Amino acid sequence: RLLLLAPSALSCDFDNCDVPDFGSCGNACCKLTLTVPTSTSATMELLNATITASGPDGLYAPMMTAEGTLTFADLRPYGKAVDYIGQTEHTTANGLYVDTVNFNLAPTSTGGTEIKAFSISQIAGAYGDDGQNFYNIVNLLTSLDFGDGQVGVEEFVR
């Protein structure tokens, strides 16, 4: 009986769920970096539009920032190393878990954007995430066209 229930409890059963995390943040998490050719403003607008439309799988939700804006806050007036900081929540396909995905967008010397994305399981005790946090980041970012086509999983830096 337990063998029949175990597969339905898995949080991630899609492509890009093959990179599980076993507590590297205490809880399960994933941190990835991707450099894209678009400006930080264009990158933020693309991410924000996609997230507020529920993302490629319909399971992303925009979050209110401390600055009172939806999904992304503009840090450019403060002279920080990053231009934008943002957050979304992603619900697993089985509806059992919600993870938080944080972003910061920094300008590159060539006018592009370095995207740092960090996903963490919100449920306490998530020692193994079945690859869900990796999926949360890769599913969103590989669905977007940053001006030179969609990015591939191999372009991410861990």
Secondary structure, 3 states (H helix, E strand, C coil): CHHHHHHHHCCCCCCCCCCCCECCCCCCEEEEEEEECCCHHHHHHHHHHHHHCCCCCCCEEECECCCCCECEEECHHHCCCCCEEEEEEEECCCCCCEEEEEEEEEECCCCCEEEEEEEEECCCCCCECCCHHHHHHHHHHCCCECCCCECCHHHCEC
